Amino acid sequence: MDRLIASLDPEERGHISESIVDAVRAVPRHHFIPDVGLVRDDDGERYLIDRQADPDAWYRAVYGPNGIVTQLDDGATPLTALKGDFTSSASEPATVADLLNQLGPEPGHRVLEIGTGTGWTAALLSHLVGGHGEVTSIEVDPQVAEQAAKNLSYAGFHPRLLVGDGALGCMDGEPYDRVHVTCGIREVPYAWVEQCRPGAVIVLPWHPGYGDGVVLRLEVQDDGTAAGRVVGFASYMWMRAQRPGSQETAETTRWYWTALDPRALGDLCNGADLAISALTGLESSVSSGVDDDGEYWRMVVAPAGDPGSYAVATWRPGRTRHAVQQVGDRPVWDEVLHAYARWVSWGEPSWERYGVTVAPDGQSIWLDTPDNVLRRQEA
Ligand SMILES: C[S@@+](CC[C@H](N)C(=O)[O-])C[C@H]1O[C@@H](n2cnc3c(N)ncnc32)[C@H](O)[C@@H]1O
């Protein structure tokens, strides 16, 4: 437990409140982790933990700093395959604590959680709101939900558990004081705003398209909208209905050279990624990688509605020009470059300066103030 508490890392992520540290101490994580789980360590290595085969290694992982994947490909692939899309997990403790810190649940609050997963966060929320509060947690996957119900009951927590699409929220239980989302969201469903009281807080992992995920903290306003800023970083598994679509392959392909090193448009955690997302609406569903021979590639994908358009830019050691393969009609690599240039021309605003307003008719992404809208997304 001490290793897990130490991993909450208040210095790097900002001060985690005592109440959240207490909750993490009070809710034994091992009640929520299956006997076999998949861990991805800091170097990206994937390995299995098996409670029967190696209980010490299992406990070390359970009370260590990493997330533990509990489902691949919606259950279609066994964990032992080690390959597949991560679709359910007990999230990394530091990220869980960070999101809860942003949420600020208090005793007596009514909280809606989207994405029950193992039930660990629902238990932490139940501890934080106490006997007079109420936690409602929604999980889309029936098997995951069934196991979470067992875990929670065994650990002595009794939130209200529902199986269904969390995008709809839950009318029976509103108005909520807090909405806590633990799956990746591109467009915030208005139902969550509508089911909250004015002043309520919604915290979610926001995956706006290009680059990694960030944390968005919204406050519900008197006029029925919710607005707030990016407050940190977190990459989560997608909410099912908002997953990037599978791409058709368009027929037209064109090759050309770009002078801009594609690595410069890689892991941007500096605000350029948010500008590119807002200005282009692209989705970077397959982002980047390094081949065995040291080649770095970055792939940018157009969203549904532009089927088949994508671009792959490749950096090769020793080259000053970089190949771009542009597939389909939409010039997605050029759009990325233009958006990047505009971000530079604005003085390179950092990630904390971006925000989102959610209204009944859609969401707007803005820079600095809600009236400086970069992109409107219709509901
Ligand atoms: C990262 S896990 C959640 C971790 C969890 N809070 C915990 O403490 O273990 C994300 C979960 O969101 C669920 N999910 C995905 N789409 C959903 C949706 N539309 N409604 C509700 N749950 C959803 C997934 O099935 C998965 O179990």
The ligand as an ORCA input file, in Angstrom:
! r2SCAN-3c Opt
* xyz 0 1
  C     -10.712      2.511    -17.802
  S     -12.111      1.555    -17.506
  C     -12.803      2.267    -16.062
  C     -11.998      2.090    -14.808
  C     -12.853      2.066    -13.581
  N     -13.411      3.336    -13.235
  C     -12.150      1.418    -12.407
  O     -12.005      2.030    -11.366
  O     -11.767      0.258    -12.552
  C     -13.267      2.171    -18.706
  C     -14.608      1.475    -18.643
  O     -15.556      2.251    -19.358
  C     -16.489      1.339    -19.903
  N     -17.268      2.014    -20.939
  C     -16.931      2.248    -22.242
  N     -17.948      2.864    -22.875
  C     -18.938      3.035    -21.979
  C     -20.239      3.590    -22.031
  N     -20.726      4.075    -23.175
  N     -20.989      3.582    -20.916
  C     -20.506      3.063    -19.754
  N     -19.293      2.488    -19.644
  C     -18.509      2.488    -20.728
  C     -15.608      0.200    -20.402
  O     -16.354     -0.966    -20.638
  C     -14.608      0.089    -19.270
  O     -15.007     -0.864    -18.323
*
